[in-house]
Amino acid sequence: MISRLTAIAAVAALLIPAAAGGADSWASLRRPLHLPTVAPGAACPVSKIDRRINWSRMHIFGGFGIGRGPVYPGLPTSFFMATRDQQYGSKWYGTKVFWFALPSYRGRFLIRGRQLDGSSSVGFNGQRRVHDELRVEPYDSVGWTGQPYRSRGIPSSVRILQKGCYGFQIDGTTFSRTVVVTADVAN
């Protein structure tokens, strides 16, 4: 009887982590970072607005889509100003960024980043502790006035520790893209 219970417990121990989400379902999107390195003081190779898209028709928050898509950070330019974290009292600075996915891309995507002209991290959302990646499922979206059919987008807080040149890697099921921006911090 004990050996049968031991066998059942061993099988349950193997099955429960997978059933409870023990396996990392995001591992396939966590590709090696292919972000450039920029020497301190050198020009930051910022990404441009994707002019192939009619952004006024898309009505996205933040302005325009920066980079090559199909997922874009919505910003007015390839620059953002981050402000001190007043809400949680952490050492981070942050700004709101709207991540927009074209209607043609229906999969999940993962966003990670780092400082390119230094060794600082990039964080997303969080409170005193930030997340080192932003995970967006196909069903994650907010709605907005004028939202194109099947498009989606999600706002996040992008958190940095100091001004500089920053790169973001956006990995989807069918693509891997980088977006480079500059950022400053307001004290």
C-alpha positions as CSV (number, residue, x, y, z in Angstrom):
1,M,0.0,0.0,0.0
2,I,2.8,2.4,0.8
3,S,4.6,1.8,-2.5
4,R,1.3,2.5,-4.4
5,L,0.8,5.8,-2.5
6,T,4.5,6.7,-3.1
7,A,4.0,6.1,-6.8
8,I,0.8,8.2,-7.0
9,A,2.6,11.0,-5.1
10,A,5.6,10.9,-7.5
11,V,3.3,11.1,-10.5
12,A,1.3,14.0,-9.0
13,A,4.5,15.9,-8.2
14,L,5.5,15.6,-11.9
15,L,2.1,16.7,-13.2
16,I,1.0,19.5,-10.8
17,P,3.7,22.0,-11.8
18,A,2.9,21.8,-15.5
19,A,-0.9,22.0,-14.8
20,A,-0.4,25.0,-12.5
21,G,1.7,26.9,-15.0
22,G,5.1,25.6,-13.7
23,A,6.5,25.6,-17.2
24,D,7.5,28.9,-18.6
25,S,5.2,29.4,-21.6
26,W,7.1,32.6,-22.5
27,A,10.5,30.9,-23.0
28,S,10.0,30.6,-26.8
29,L,9.7,34.4,-27.1
30,R,12.6,35.1,-24.7
31,R,15.2,35.1,-27.5
32,P,18.7,36.4,-26.9
33,L,18.8,40.2,-26.9
34,H,20.2,41.7,-30.1
35,L,20.3,45.3,-29.0
36,P,23.2,47.5,-30.2
37,T,25.8,48.9,-27.9
38,V,26.5,52.7,-28.0
39,A,29.7,54.2,-26.7
40,P,29.1,56.8,-23.9
41,G,28.8,60.2,-25.5
42,A,28.2,58.8,-29.0
43,A,25.0,59.6,-31.0
44,C,22.1,57.4,-30.1
45,P,20.8,55.5,-33.3
46,V,17.2,56.3,-32.6
47,S,14.4,54.5,-34.5
48,K,12.2,56.5,-36.8
49,I,8.4,56.8,-37.0
50,D,7.0,54.1,-39.4
51,R,5.7,56.4,-42.1
52,R,4.1,53.4,-44.0
53,I,1.2,53.6,-41.4
54,N,-1.5,56.2,-41.4
55,W,-1.2,57.0,-37.7
56,S,-3.9,59.6,-37.6
57,R,-6.3,56.9,-38.9
58,M,-5.1,54.5,-36.1
59,H,-5.9,57.0,-33.3
60,I,-3.2,55.5,-31.1
61,F,-2.3,57.1,-27.7
62,G,1.0,58.8,-27.6
63,G,1.3,59.9,-31.2
64,F,3.1,57.7,-33.7
65,G,4.5,54.2,-33.9
66,I,8.3,54.1,-33.6
67,G,10.2,51.3,-35.3
68,R,9.3,48.7,-38.0
69,G,6.4,47.0,-36.3
70,P,4.1,45.1,-36.3
71,V,4.2,46.1,-32.6
72,Y,5.2,49.7,-31.8
73,P,5.7,52.0,-28.8
74,G,3.4,55.0,-29.3
75,L,5.4,58.1,-28.8
76,P,5.4,61.6,-30.3
77,T,9.1,61.2,-31.2
78,S,12.0,58.8,-30.4
79,F,12.4,60.6,-27.1
80,F,10.6,60.4,-23.7
81,M,10.9,62.3,-20.5
82,A,10.7,60.1,-17.3
83,T,9.6,61.5,-14.0
84,R,10.6,60.4,-10.5
85,D,8.4,57.7,-8.9
86,Q,6.2,59.7,-6.5
87,Q,3.6,56.9,-6.0
88,Y,5.8,54.1,-4.6
89,G,8.9,56.1,-3.6
90,S,11.3,53.9,-5.5
91,K,14.6,55.0,-7.2
92,W,13.0,54.6,-10.7
93,Y,11.8,57.2,-13.1
94,G,9.0,56.4,-15.4
95,T,6.7,57.4,-18.2
96,K,3.6,55.9,-19.8
97,V,4.0,54.2,-23.1
98,F,1.2,52.7,-25.2
99,W,2.3,49.6,-27.1
100,F,0.2,49.2,-30.3
101,A,-0.2,46.0,-32.4
102,L,-1.3,46.3,-36.0
103,P,-4.5,44.3,-36.8
104,S,-2.4,42.0,-39.0
105,Y,-0.5,40.6,-35.9
106,R,-2.7,38.5,-33.6
107,G,-0.1,36.7,-31.5
108,R,1.4,37.4,-28.1
109,F,4.5,39.5,-27.7
110,L,7.3,40.1,-25.1
111,I,9.1,43.4,-24.6
112,R,12.5,43.7,-22.8
113,G,15.1,46.4,-22.9
114,R,18.3,48.0,-21.5
115,Q,20.4,51.1,-21.7
116,L,22.7,51.1,-24.7
117,D,25.2,53.7,-23.7
118,G,25.5,52.5,-20.1
119,S,24.7,49.6,-17.9
120,S,21.3,50.6,-16.5
121,S,18.2,48.4,-16.6
122,V,14.8,49.0,-18.0
123,G,11.7,48.0,-16.0
124,F,8.0,47.8,-16.8
125,N,5.1,48.5,-14.5
126,G,5.5,47.3,-10.9
127,Q,5.6,49.2,-7.7
128,R,8.9,49.6,-5.8
129,R,10.1,46.6,-7.7
130,V,9.7,46.6,-11.5
131,H,9.2,43.8,-13.9
132,D,12.1,43.1,-16.3
133,E,9.8,42.3,-19.2
134,L,6.3,43.2,-20.4
135,R,4.2,40.2,-21.5
136,V,1.2,40.9,-23.8
137,E,-1.3,38.1,-24.6
138,P,-3.5,38.2,-27.8
139,Y,-6.5,39.1,-25.7
140,D,-4.8,42.0,-23.8
141,S,-6.0,45.3,-25.0
142,V,-7.7,48.5,-24.0
143,G,-10.4,50.0,-26.2
144,W,-10.2,53.6,-27.6
145,T,-12.3,55.9,-29.7
146,G,-11.5,55.3,-33.4
147,Q,-9.8,52.0,-32.7
148,P,-9.3,50.1,-36.0
149,Y,-10.9,46.7,-36.2
150,R,-8.7,43.9,-34.7
151,S,-6.0,46.3,-33.6
152,R,-5.0,46.2,-30.0
153,G,-2.9,48.1,-27.5
154,I,-1.9,48.2,-23.9
155,P,-0.5,51.0,-21.8
156,S,2.5,50.4,-19.6
157,S,4.9,52.2,-17.4
158,V,8.4,52.2,-18.8
159,R,10.9,52.7,-15.9
160,I,14.5,53.8,-16.1
161,L,17.2,54.8,-13.6
162,Q,19.1,57.5,-15.6
163,K,19.0,59.4,-18.8
164,G,20.5,57.9,-21.9
165,C,20.0,55.8,-25.0
166,Y,17.7,52.9,-24.6
167,G,16.8,49.9,-26.7
168,F,13.7,47.7,-26.6
169,Q,13.4,44.3,-28.1
170,I,9.9,43.3,-29.1
171,D,9.6,39.5,-29.7
172,G,6.5,38.0,-31.2
173,T,5.7,34.6,-32.6
174,T,6.7,35.6,-36.1
175,F,9.2,38.5,-35.6
176,S,11.9,40.1,-33.4
177,R,12.4,43.9,-33.7
178,T,14.4,46.5,-31.9
179,V,13.4,50.1,-31.1
180,V,15.9,52.7,-29.9
181,V,15.0,55.9,-28.2
182,T,16.6,58.5,-26.0
183,A,15.3,59.4,-22.5
184,D,15.9,62.0,-20.0
185,V,14.9,62.2,-16.3
186,A,13.1,65.1,-14.6
187,N,14.1,65.7,-11.0
